Amino acid sequence: MAIAFVYSGQGAQYFGMGQELYNEYAVVRNVFDEASAVLGYDVANLCFQENEQLHLTEYTQPAILTVSYALDQLLAEKGIQPDFVAGLSLGEYTALVKANAFSFNEAISLVAKRGKYMSEAVPAGRGKMAAVMNAERSVIEEACREASKTAYVAPANYNMPTQIVIGGEIEGVDKAIELLEAKGVRRIIPLNVSGPFHTALLHPAAEKLAVALSELTVNEPTIPVIGNTEATVVTKDAIKGLLVRQVESPVLWEDSVLKMIDLGVDTFVEVGPGTTLSKFIKKINKDVSIYNVEDLKSFNKTIEALQK
């Protein structure tokens, strides 16, 4: 059995995420305390109590990183370790921390800045994203190229064979939707997101992130990390550049999962809030085993299966 841990990205957050395991296990509480000390606010309150901040990008990102890494450390305490790691967008930071490329403290500070830079990059009302269902890559890419003559739009997330997210300026996205519908694409879902993430419109955020990353010391990963910008195993010298590019480049999630399967992975564990990645993986390959850890029930089920 070869196990890959995959870590949740932005959009997976919800009030109460991680709370059951926080109440039950000291190792989880310790990670939350560490995050709170770095950020200067109570991350447990942010995650557990209803508030207006959790869905603001600059708070969402450190919150999800904290929950995901805390649950990861709980699995480690129980002797469950991955052979490979990957994360969807923001989740890649958790994967890199797991692989000892840099510390959790460094990551939590970085993603707070990343979230702020991303939320500032595109003024409200300028950008839009939409999930295109059940359409060929080539058809979507061609529609985006054609629509970009009107206003910028491009593929942003290659999530699974039946879902590709496009993003860009409102007029460009609307034009691409019009072109896709004319080609017979029947299901296109506008997304309620704060900006057109993973598109060239996020270039100002990428530039600021590059400055923040310049102060970071990166170590050679101790576990293979599949980066979702190129869907390849990342090397120490490439990490900073890939994290900068990631902000404004498409997420190749389907390709990343297929790469891990090619490398021998037959078991995936989604670590963090939600089951979005599990659903994507099921659509990518129905033969692999998939577990998740986000609460007591899912944790116990995963432990029971993997400790056999």
Sequence and secondary structure as in RCSB ss.txt:
>XXXX:A:sequence
MAIAFVYSGQGAQYFGMGQELYNEYAVVRNVFDEASAVLGYDVANLCFQENEQLHLTEYTQPAILTVSYALDQLL
AEKGIQPDFVAGLSLGEYTALVKANAFSFNEAISLVAKRGKYMSEAVPAGRGKMAAVMNAERSVIEEACREASKT
AYVAPANYNMPTQIVIGGEIEGVDKAIELLEAKGVRRIIPLNVSGPFHTALLHPAAEKLAVALSELTVNEPTIPV
IGNTEATVVTKDAIKGLLVRQVESPVLWEDSVLKMIDLGVDTFVEVGPGTTLSKFIKKINKDVSIYNVEDLKSFN
KTIEALQK
>XXXX:A:secstr
  EEEEE  TT   TTTTHHHHHH HHHHHHHHHHHHHHTS HHHHHHS  SSTTSHHHHHHHHHHHHHHHHHHH
HHTT   SEEEESTTHHHHHHHHTTSS HHHHHHHHHHHHHHHHHHS TTTEEEEEEES  HHHHHHHHHHHTTT
S EEEEEEEETTEEEEEEEHHHHHHHHHHHHHTT  EEEE   SS TTSGGGHHHHHHHHHHHTT      SS B
EETTTTEE  GGGHHHHHHHHHHS B HHHHHHHHHHTT  EEEEESSSSHHHHHHHHH TTSEEEEESSHHHHH
HHHHHH  
